[in-house]
Amino acid sequence: MKRYVYAVATSLYCPIQLVAPPVINAPKRTYSVEDFSELINSRLQQLEDTHEARQRYGSLLAVLRQQVDSYRMRRAGGK
């Protein structure tokens, strides 16, 4: 499918041809209800695992920040 766009430049019309990329027909896989349900559950589990890991990492960073702040306050008070 070709479309033409006309650009105005110093009152001259210049056709620019835009060509849509070819459509790739990938073979379609048929899913049973069980397969589809399993696929959804596995993707949800991956998301939950990622979310839990981010929460643990965030908690660890918060603890480290508190320790660094505490260390800085002790150092500043000792001088």
C-alpha positions as CSV (number, residue, x, y, z in Angstrom):
1,M,0.0,0.0,0.0
2,K,1.5,3.3,-1.0
3,R,0.6,6.7,0.3
4,Y,1.8,10.0,-1.0
5,V,2.5,13.0,1.2
6,Y,2.9,16.4,-0.4
7,A,5.2,18.8,1.4
8,V,5.2,22.5,0.7
9,A,8.6,24.1,0.3
10,T,8.8,27.5,-1.3
11,S,5.4,27.0,-2.9
12,L,6.6,23.9,-4.7
13,Y,4.9,20.5,-4.1
14,C,7.3,17.6,-3.6
15,P,5.7,14.1,-3.5
16,I,7.3,11.9,-0.8
17,Q,6.5,8.2,-1.2
18,L,5.8,6.3,2.0
19,V,5.8,2.5,1.7
20,A,4.3,0.3,4.4
21,P,6.6,-2.5,5.5
22,P,5.6,-5.9,4.3
23,V,3.3,-7.9,6.5
24,I,5.0,-11.1,7.8
25,N,2.5,-13.9,8.2
26,A,3.8,-15.9,11.1
27,P,2.4,-19.3,11.6
28,K,-0.4,-19.1,14.1
29,R,-0.4,-21.5,17.0
30,T,-3.6,-22.9,18.4
31,Y,-3.9,-22.9,22.2
32,S,-6.1,-25.1,24.2
33,V,-7.9,-23.5,27.1
34,E,-5.4,-25.2,29.5
35,D,-2.4,-24.0,27.5
36,F,-3.7,-20.5,27.4
37,S,-4.5,-20.5,31.1
38,E,-1.0,-21.9,31.9
39,L,0.6,-19.2,29.7
40,I,-1.3,-16.4,31.5
41,N,-0.4,-17.9,34.9
42,S,3.3,-18.1,34.0
43,R,3.4,-14.5,32.8
44,L,1.6,-13.3,35.9
45,Q,4.0,-15.3,38.1
46,Q,7.0,-13.7,36.3
47,L,5.5,-10.2,37.0
48,E,4.9,-11.0,40.6
49,D,8.4,-12.4,41.0
50,T,9.8,-9.2,39.4
51,H,7.7,-7.1,41.7
52,E,8.8,-9.0,44.8
53,A,12.4,-8.7,43.8
54,R,12.1,-5.0,43.3
55,Q,10.5,-4.6,46.7
56,R,13.3,-6.6,48.3
57,Y,15.9,-4.6,46.5
58,G,14.2,-1.3,47.4
59,S,14.1,-2.4,51.1
60,L,17.8,-3.3,51.0
61,L,18.7,0.1,49.5
62,A,16.6,1.9,52.2
63,V,18.5,0.0,54.9
64,L,21.8,0.8,53.4
65,R,20.9,4.5,53.1
66,Q,19.9,4.6,56.7
67,Q,23.3,3.0,57.7
68,V,25.2,5.5,55.6
69,D,23.3,8.4,57.1
70,S,23.9,7.1,60.6
71,Y,27.6,6.7,59.8
72,R,27.9,10.2,58.5
73,M,26.1,11.6,61.6
74,R,28.5,9.7,63.9
75,R,31.5,11.0,61.9
76,A,30.3,14.5,61.9
77,G,29.6,14.4,65.7
78,G,33.0,13.0,66.4
79,K,35.0,15.8,64.8
